[in-house]
Amino acid sequence: MLVTGISGFLGRHLLDASEIGDWELLSPSKAVLDVRQRARVLDDIKTWTPNVVVHLAYRRDDRETIVDGTRHVAEAAAAAGSRLIHLSTDVVFAGRDRPYREDDTPDGESSYGRWKATAEQLVLRAGGNSLIIRTSLLYGTDHQSPIQRDVAEVLAGRSEMRFFTDEYRCPAHAGDLAAAIVALADRPEVTGILHVAGPRRLSRADLARAFAARMDGRSAELTTCSINESGMSRLANVVLDCSLANSLGIQCRSVEDALR
Ligand SMILES: NC(=O)c1ccc[n+]([C@@H]2O[C@H](COP(=O)([O-])OP(=O)(O)OC[C@H]3O[C@@H](n4cnc5c(N)ncnc54)[C@H](OP(=O)(O)O)[C@@H]3O)[C@@H](O)[C@H]2O)c1
């Protein structure tokens, strides 16, 4: 198994996944395999011919890494006959009052969401055996995600960030997602797009309170506000319908269970 972006948040959870020990793991750093370099990606993946490529590498603000990098990895995996597992995001959607299924058309408005939607299309067009996993906000218990670091900064008195009461997502523990990735690596019959996220929608404010309660029980010290009050433009309600994944035995814990 070759993994891009192993030093990132999800990559660290993949390294921790107990089932990963069954795989011979190749995990080149960005310095060794920069996904923006097409020839290098094609050459290396052809040389290594891994059974599976797990593509985690991305930079939120960089179209070249997200779009071109994914095109290179997808073409290389297809040419080498490697199964590709590509990570995508609920942000490909703009938000609405009912859950999104895998076959809903992406309509996200942010640059990141549009680039990730384009990357999905490139994976599907590359023609190899591939699976696109769309997930939601990730968090951890051994490693902290950006929103957990935001909460820690507020509790330490170093930030006055406010958390939205009306931005709803389906947060997933990155360890659960990592276990799902490893399980799905071995299931080449599962292809296309799959939603793998937490079982319940939660507001960013409630999620932040759950982290604060686990950190030191001072959740009441967090300041919350509505998206309108902040004057920002944010996704309001992006809920992924994960029933297809559930029917395959793939399930993420609720935040309550995962933090217990
Ligand atoms: N975290 C979330 O809440 C979340 C939610 C939904 C979907 N996702 C998706 O999950 C995937 C992994 O996210 P993450 O949170 O683990 O990301 P992350 O923590 O930001 O890590 C990104 C990884 O990509 C590497 N990278 C960046 N540019 C690269 C390049 N040009 N070539 C090769 N490697 C490069 C980074 O290496 P360096 O550290 O050396 O730069 C790092 O290892 C992404 O596809 C993301 O869209 C994440």
The ligand as a Gaussian input file, in Angstrom:
#p B3LYP/6-31G(d) Opt

LIG

0 1
 N       -9.057000      16.956000       8.256000
 C      -10.351000      17.006000       7.945000
 O      -11.204000      17.437000       8.751000
 C      -10.826000      16.499000       6.594000
 C      -12.205000      16.537000       6.324000
 C      -12.671000      16.069000       5.093000
 C      -11.761000      15.566000       4.162000
 N      -10.430000      15.555000       4.446000
 C       -9.523000      15.043000       3.408000
 O       -8.647000      14.089000       3.977000
 C       -7.364000      14.154000       3.329000
 C       -6.268000      14.242000       4.378000
 O       -6.522000      15.387000       5.193000
 P       -5.603000      15.736000       6.465000
 O       -6.462000      16.482000       7.407000
 O       -4.845000      14.531000       6.921000
 O       -4.565000      16.771000       5.805000
 P       -3.296000      17.473000       6.471000
 O       -3.209000      17.174000       7.906000
 O       -3.317000      18.898000       6.024000
 O       -2.090000      16.729000       5.740000
 C       -1.850000      16.929000       4.366000
 C       -0.738000      16.022000       3.935000
 O       -0.488000      16.230000       2.541000
 C        0.907000      16.436000       2.346000
 N        1.117000      17.254000       1.147000
 C        0.766000      18.572000       0.971000
 N        1.122000      18.962000      -0.270000
 C        1.697000      17.883000      -0.885000
 C        2.269000      17.666000      -2.160000
 N        2.324000      18.628000      -3.084000
 N        2.768000      16.428000      -2.436000
 C        2.737000      15.435000      -1.519000
 N        2.225000      15.591000      -0.275000
 C        1.710000      16.800000       0.032000
 C        1.373000      17.101000       3.627000
 O        2.775000      16.980000       3.745000
 P        3.627000      18.152000       4.490000
 O        3.135000      18.109000       5.912000
 O        5.035000      17.729000       4.311000
 O        3.255000      19.434000       3.808000
 C        0.595000      16.271000       4.669000
 O        1.254000      15.035000       4.874000
 C       -7.451000      15.327000       2.333000
 O       -7.717000      14.837000       1.052000
 C       -8.641000      16.142000       2.821000
 O       -9.301000      16.817000       1.767000
 C       -9.942000      15.998000       5.638000

